[in-house]
Amino acid sequence: MAVKSPHDIEPGTGKPFPTDNRAVGYTSKPVDIYTHWQSGGDVELTYPDDFSMHGGGRTWPAVPLSADPGDWTVVFYHVEDDPAKYASIACSGFQVG
């Protein structure tokens, strides 16, 4: 799963750039939700604790929602055995005021 801020975030400072976010966003570790659904269980992830940004061989913690007020996006991904092989399977959003 990924949580995307409304704007690109400068990883070193956690401050937003004045441009729309075209990146994947802050991602959680992969979770096999099928195994949870078989037993009727849930998967619970907490933002920002369970999310981070990856790029250039580095990892940065997710910024708080208050760092970039506006329209945030939540994207559910199907990821194959290679992290570069993924597809969006569901999308939703929320506003931070």
Secondary structure, DSSP 8 states (H G I E B T S, - for coil): -EEE-SEEEETTTTEEEEEE--S--EE-----HHHHHHTT------TTTT-EEEETTEEEE---GGGS-EEEEEEEEEE-SSTT-EEEEEEEEEEE-
